[in-house]
Amino acid sequence: MNFIESNYQRRKMSVYQPIPGYWYSNIIGHLQQVRVVLYAGARQTRVVIENTSGQRRSVSLADWYRLDLALHSPGTDRRRRRERKDSTETSP
């Protein structure tokens, strides 16, 4: 691994860091909440996530990063919808 790749990995990990209590959405909009982050010593090893129907599953930290989840923010979603609505109303 070269220097550029290692910097990319660090940046990627800081963006998608699992935070207990936070909601994340996948590419099709399904919500997942991080319930618990498990540690072995000082290192994160597993993440317990729960979907909106209450089903929980435990995934390894490597699998967490493969899930391609984005931090869910209802305020941001409402703002985007409002901006789209405003732009369509002003268009001729």
N, C-alpha and C positions, 0 to 999 in steps of 0.2 A: 504494500500500500504506500502510495507516495504522499507527500505533504498536503497536496490539494484535497485528495480523497479523505484524509483524516480530518481536515477542517470541515468538510462537507458533513461527515458523520456527526461531529460534535454539534454543528448547527442544527441538523435534522433532529437530533435527540432532544435538544433544548426546546424545540417547537412542539414536539409531540410528547413531552414528558407526561406520564400519567399522574394525575393529581386526585386524591380521594375526594369524592363529593362532587366533582366536576362532570358535566355531561359532554359527550363527544358524539358527532354524527358521522356515519359512513357515507360513501359516495351516493347511495340511493336515499339518504335521509333518515335511516333508522337510528334511533338514539341509544346510546350505551352510557351507563354511569360507572365510573370507577368507584368501587366500594372499598377495596383494600389493596395496598401495595405491600408485598411480602419481601423481607430482606433476609439475606444470609450474611451476617456480619454487617458491614457498612454498604453492601452491594445489593441493589434491587434485583430480585430473581423472578418473581411472578406478580401478575396483576389479576385481581378478581373484578370482573365486570358484570353488570346486571343490565338486561334490556328492559324496555318499558312494560313487558308482561311479567316481570319478576324473576325470570330465569337467570341464574348466575352460572358463570363458568370461570375457570381459572386458566390463564394463558401465560406462557413464558414471556419474558421481557422481549425476546427476539420476535415472538409472534405478535406482540403488542404493536411493534413498529411496522409489521407487515399488514396490519388491519387497515392501514391508510385512513385513520380517523382524523377529523378536524374538531377543534374546540367549538362547541355549540354555544352560540350567543343569541338568544331570542331578540335582544335589542338591535343587534346588527342586522338580523333578518328583516325585522320590521322597517328599519331605516332603508335597506335596499329596496324593499317592496314600495315604500313611499316614494323613493327617488324614481323608480321605474314608472310609477303611476303619474308622478308630476311631469316626467319627460314625455309620456304619451299624451297627456292633456295639453301640453304646450305645442306639440307637433301638429302641423296643418293636415 
